[in-house]
Amino acid sequence: MKRIVGYGDRLAVAPGDRIDFRINCEAGDRTYRADIVRLICGDDHTKHPGFRVEPVATAIDGDHPGRRQAIHAGSFVEVPPSPDFAPSAGWSLQAMIWPTLPGAGPQTLMGCWSEPGAGYALVIDAGGCLALRLGDGAGGVEEISTAAPLLAREWYRVFASWDAATGAVRLVQQPLRRYARAAAAAGREAVARVRPNPASATPFMLAAHDGGRDGARRIAGGAYNGKIDRPRLVGRAIGDAEAERLVEAPLAVDGLLAAWDFSQEIPGERIVDLSAHRRDGRTVNLPARAVIGYNWTGAVHDWK
């Protein structure tokens, strides 16, 4: 691994313009040296003239203090913490998903989950199956799986509910296209042993979960690879008919807490919630937007 790496925030500048350099020094490298040079020849092949530069005197010449600056990969949507995300009666989660790397490790689709184990999250487990993760914040963690691996690059409706009164958990992964001898459709019912208890400061996140902070930056845990369409949150456990209605008519479902619409304000970072609660979110690390959804017919090729 290179011990000192860096980059400029622009590829080209004119006289009088400003350019900033971001420098990362791994542990042990307390300082780095900076110089500005004019590149005479960048080819260091032995049969050519060889690498040659000409120093240009500037104010930055010399040694500078360095520090480690980690790059935390993974793009996601973050919705500010709210008591709505811990409804006393229970909740239901639903989304349309198109996973690209199921089986490549645990990935979080959506939920109010923080490390080391508090809250709830709809996830893809280590085996590539839909699962529901529950944590009480005191060391109790339970994960309930459909035990049916998802197919890569196929659309699914995924659903999970938890009833606070009975502890009943329900999981559904429903493929939009079915293939012969492919057991990609699955459901699971169970009684949870753990009562999910998200910390009050935990945001609701899509395509990742709260993995802690590095200074002011939130770290994405369990980053998801794929597409998400029409994520929904309801403040109670609902049945099949209402779950189907959530896809296209979420405002008709009683107890709706959030219905995020990715098709609105595509050029920006805001994620619009259609519900009366207006739990709008924001994108972090520029996840791709204006991509085709589960109901794209091919008739339109320009999202605008």
Secondary structure, 3 states (H helix, E strand, C coil): CCCEEEEECCCCCCCCCCCCEEEEECCCCCEEEECEEEEEECCCCCCCCCCEEEEECCCCCEEEECCCCCCCCCCEEEECCCHHHCCCCEEEEEEEEEECCCCCCCEEEEEEEECCCEEEEEEECCCCEEEEEEEECCCCEEEEEEEEECCCCCCEEEEEEEECCCCEEEEEEEECCCCCCCCCCEEEEEECCCCCCCCCCCCEEECCEEEEEECCEEEEECCCCEEEEEEEEECCCCCHHHHHHHHHCHHHCCCEEEEEECCCCCCCCEEEECCCCCCCEEEECCCCCCCCCCCCCCCCCCCC
